[in-house]
Amino acid sequence: MPPNNQTAQVRDLNRRNADAAAQDILCALCDGQQAVPYALVSSFGAESAVLLHMVSEINRDWPIIFIDTMMLFPETLTYQSELALKFGLTNIQHHRAGPQTVTRHDPTAMLHQSDPDTCCRIRKTDVLTASLRPYSGWITGRKRHQAQTRGHLPLYEVDPIIAGIKINPLAHWTGQDVAAYFQAHDLPRHPLVARGYPSIGCTPCTSPVKDGEDPRSGRWRGTQKTECGIHLPPAAPKTQPLPQGELA
């Protein structure tokens, strides 16, 4: 679809669905089809269980993309397995950068200290871009309340990475909405939440959050970095993009 038509489609979707419930937005993506053309990208983080539970009640074979950066907390990997089993999810796709890519660009696993943007691109952004090629777009769990940089997040947007549409069905949800959904459906919490981690990424770049701070203030603390890159327009890479097929 040409970009101008896609922009018009996104504008129309935001207008027509401004007050739509998240479940209704997700149901509309299926539209009676057995194969869902939009993948849910999940970090299996602090609030991920909400969308994962919703899609499990619509279609347990919904394609779910999980990017393993090989630097995740062990608790995240355990939580991923727990939710998959509890919700009966049958189409979780694990993706990671191939060993040749990691060895070539981050042989000591210390790139996050000197160049976190490139580390995120190699281990996450390029991997996600490759994994999304079969889909028309993707779904995220981002919410406006999470950080000032997300304060005007729309429900639908033109994706900056792939030629598709990105959908944020929980954009207008508050922290109270999330807590109420967890309680109403008796969803298990990520074990790190109780230890002060309301936003959970890779081990070396995630720290606990103090009362009154943005939920994402523990990500890349002490730097100007606020996003891993999957929700930002592509920048000129410092390394060659991940070749198609170079995934583990």
C-alpha positions as CSV (number, residue, x, y, z in Angstrom):
1,M,0.0,0.0,0.0
2,P,1.4,3.4,-0.9
3,P,2.5,5.5,2.1
4,N,-0.1,8.2,1.5
5,N,-2.9,5.7,1.4
6,Q,-1.5,4.0,4.5
7,T,-1.4,7.3,6.3
8,A,-5.0,7.9,5.4
9,Q,-6.0,4.4,6.5
10,V,-4.3,5.0,9.9
11,R,-6.1,8.3,10.3
12,D,-9.4,6.7,9.6
13,L,-8.8,3.8,12.0
14,N,-7.9,6.2,14.8
15,R,-11.1,8.2,14.1
16,R,-13.4,5.2,13.9
17,N,-12.0,3.3,16.9
18,A,-11.2,6.2,19.3
19,D,-13.4,4.7,21.9
20,A,-13.1,1.0,21.0
21,A,-12.2,-1.6,23.7
22,A,-8.8,-3.3,23.3
23,Q,-10.6,-6.7,22.9
24,D,-12.7,-5.3,20.0
25,I,-9.6,-3.9,18.3
26,L,-7.9,-7.3,18.5
27,C,-11.0,-9.2,17.3
28,A,-11.3,-6.9,14.3
29,L,-7.7,-8.0,13.3
30,C,-8.9,-11.6,12.9
31,D,-12.1,-10.8,11.1
32,G,-13.0,-14.5,11.0
33,Q,-9.7,-15.5,9.5
34,Q,-7.9,-18.6,10.8
35,A,-4.5,-17.1,10.0
36,V,-4.0,-13.7,11.8
37,P,-2.1,-11.3,9.6
38,Y,-0.9,-9.1,12.5
39,A,1.7,-10.5,14.9
40,L,1.8,-9.6,18.6
41,V,5.3,-8.7,19.6
42,S,5.7,-9.4,23.3
43,S,8.6,-9.0,25.7
44,F,6.9,-11.1,28.3
45,G,7.6,-8.2,30.6
46,A,5.8,-6.5,33.5
47,E,2.5,-5.9,31.8
48,S,2.6,-8.3,28.9
49,A,0.2,-10.8,30.4
50,V,-2.7,-8.5,29.6
51,L,-2.5,-8.7,25.8
52,L,-1.3,-12.3,25.9
53,H,-4.4,-13.2,27.9
54,M,-6.7,-11.3,25.5
55,V,-5.3,-12.9,22.4
56,S,-5.5,-16.4,24.0
57,E,-9.2,-15.9,24.5
58,I,-9.6,-14.9,20.8
59,N,-7.2,-17.3,19.1
60,R,-4.6,-19.4,20.9
61,D,-2.7,-19.8,17.7
62,W,-2.2,-16.1,17.3
63,P,1.4,-15.4,16.1
64,I,3.5,-14.1,19.0
65,I,7.0,-12.9,18.4
66,F,9.4,-13.1,21.3
67,I,12.9,-11.5,20.8
68,D,15.5,-13.2,22.9
69,T,18.4,-10.7,23.1
70,M,20.5,-13.3,25.0
71,M,20.8,-10.7,27.8
72,L,17.3,-11.1,29.3
73,F,16.7,-11.8,33.0
74,P,16.4,-15.5,33.8
75,E,13.1,-14.5,35.4
76,T,11.8,-13.3,32.1
77,L,12.5,-16.6,30.4
78,T,10.8,-18.5,33.2
79,Y,7.8,-16.1,33.0
80,Q,7.6,-16.6,29.3
81,S,7.3,-20.4,29.7
82,E,4.8,-20.0,32.5
83,L,2.4,-17.7,30.5
84,A,2.6,-19.8,27.4
85,L,1.5,-22.9,29.4
86,K,-1.1,-21.1,31.4
87,F,-2.8,-19.4,28.4
88,G,-2.3,-22.4,26.0
89,L,-0.4,-20.3,23.5
90,T,0.6,-22.4,20.6
91,N,2.4,-20.1,18.2
92,I,5.1,-18.3,20.1
93,Q,8.0,-17.7,17.8
94,H,11.5,-17.3,19.4
95,H,13.9,-15.1,17.5
96,R,17.5,-14.1,18.2
97,A,20.4,-12.8,16.3
98,G,22.6,-15.5,14.7
99,P,25.8,-16.4,16.4
100,Q,27.9,-15.0,13.5
101,T,26.2,-11.6,13.9
102,V,26.8,-11.5,17.6
103,T,30.4,-12.7,17.3
104,R,31.2,-10.2,14.6
105,H,29.7,-7.1,16.3
106,D,29.7,-7.9,20.1
107,P,32.3,-10.6,20.7
108,T,32.8,-9.6,24.4
109,A,29.1,-9.0,25.1
110,M,30.1,-5.5,26.3
111,L,28.8,-3.4,23.4
112,H,25.9,-2.2,25.6
113,Q,28.4,-0.1,27.6
114,S,30.0,1.7,24.7
115,D,27.2,1.8,22.1
116,P,23.8,0.8,23.5
117,D,22.0,1.9,20.4
118,T,24.0,-0.5,18.2
119,C,23.7,-3.2,20.8
120,C,19.9,-2.9,20.7
121,R,19.8,-2.8,16.9
122,I,21.9,-5.9,16.5
123,R,20.2,-7.9,19.2
124,K,16.6,-6.7,18.9
125,T,15.6,-4.2,16.1
126,D,17.2,-6.0,13.2
127,V,15.9,-9.3,14.5
128,L,12.4,-8.0,14.8
129,T,12.4,-6.4,11.4
130,A,13.4,-9.8,9.9
131,S,10.8,-11.7,11.9
132,L,8.0,-9.4,10.9
133,R,8.4,-9.8,7.1
134,P,5.5,-12.3,6.8
135,Y,3.0,-10.0,8.5
136,S,0.9,-7.0,7.5
137,G,1.7,-5.2,10.8
138,W,2.2,-5.8,14.4
139,I,0.7,-5.2,17.9
140,T,2.4,-3.6,20.9
141,G,1.6,-3.2,24.5
142,R,2.7,0.4,24.8
143,K,0.7,2.8,26.9
144,R,0.6,6.6,27.2
145,H,1.1,6.5,31.0
146,Q,4.5,4.7,30.8
147,A,6.6,7.7,29.9
148,Q,6.4,11.3,28.8
149,T,7.7,10.3,25.4
150,R,4.6,8.1,25.0
151,G,2.1,10.7,26.2
152,H,0.4,11.1,22.8
153,L,0.6,7.5,21.6
154,P,-2.2,6.7,19.0
155,L,-4.1,3.5,18.7
156,Y,-2.9,3.0,15.2
157,E,0.3,4.4,13.5
158,V,2.3,3.8,10.4
159,D,5.2,1.6,11.3
160,P,8.6,3.3,11.0
161,I,10.5,0.0,10.4
162,I,8.3,-2.2,8.1
163,A,5.8,-1.3,5.4
164,G,2.8,-2.0,7.7
165,I,0.6,-0.7,10.5
166,K,1.5,-0.8,14.2
167,I,-1.4,-1.1,16.6
168,N,-1.4,-0.1,20.3
169,P,-4.7,-1.4,21.6
170,L,-3.8,-0.5,25.2
171,A,-2.6,3.1,24.4
172,H,-5.2,4.8,26.6
173,W,-4.9,2.3,29.5
174,T,-3.7,3.6,32.9
175,G,-1.7,1.7,35.5
176,Q,-5.0,1.3,37.4
177,D,-6.6,-0.3,34.3
178,V,-3.7,-2.8,34.0
179,A,-3.9,-3.6,37.7
180,A,-7.6,-4.2,37.6
181,Y,-7.3,-6.5,34.6
182,F,-4.6,-8.6,36.3
183,Q,-6.8,-8.9,39.4
184,A,-10.0,-9.6,37.4
185,H,-8.4,-12.5,35.5
186,D,-6.0,-13.7,38.2
187,L,-3.0,-13.2,36.0
188,P,0.5,-14.0,37.3
189,R,2.9,-11.1,37.7
190,H,6.4,-11.1,36.4
191,P,8.5,-11.9,39.5
192,L,10.7,-8.8,39.1
193,V,7.7,-6.4,39.5
194,A,7.7,-7.0,43.2
195,R,11.3,-6.1,43.3
196,G,10.8,-2.6,41.8
197,Y,11.0,-3.3,38.1
198,P,7.8,-1.9,36.4
199,S,9.6,-2.0,33.0
200,I,11.9,-4.9,32.2
201,G,14.4,-5.2,29.4
202,C,17.9,-6.6,29.3
203,T,19.8,-7.4,32.5
204,P,22.7,-4.9,32.1
205,C,20.4,-2.0,31.0
206,T,17.5,-2.3,33.5
207,S,17.4,-1.1,37.1
208,P,14.7,-0.7,39.8
209,V,12.5,2.3,39.7
210,K,11.9,4.6,42.7
211,D,8.5,5.9,43.8
212,G,7.4,8.9,41.7
213,E,9.6,8.0,38.7
214,D,8.3,7.1,35.2
215,P,7.8,3.4,34.9
216,R,10.5,3.3,32.2
217,S,13.1,5.4,34.1
218,G,15.0,2.3,35.0
219,R,15.8,1.6,31.4
220,W,19.3,2.8,30.3
221,R,19.5,4.9,33.5
222,G,22.0,7.7,33.4
223,T,21.9,8.0,29.6
224,Q,19.7,10.0,27.1
225,K,18.4,6.7,25.6
226,T,14.7,6.1,26.2
227,E,13.8,3.4,23.6
228,C,15.5,0.3,22.3
229,G,14.8,1.4,18.7
230,I,11.9,-0.8,17.6
231,H,9.5,2.1,18.0
232,L,11.7,4.8,16.4
233,P,12.3,5.7,12.8
234,P,15.3,3.9,11.4
235,A,18.6,5.7,11.8
236,A,21.6,5.3,9.6
237,P,23.2,2.1,10.9
238,K,26.8,2.0,12.2
239,T,26.9,-1.7,11.1
240,Q,25.5,-3.6,8.2
241,P,21.8,-4.6,8.6
242,L,21.1,-8.2,9.6
243,P,21.0,-10.2,6.4
244,Q,17.7,-12.0,5.7
245,G,17.9,-15.5,7.3
246,E,20.7,-14.7,9.7
247,L,18.6,-15.6,12.8
248,A,19.2,-18.3,15.3
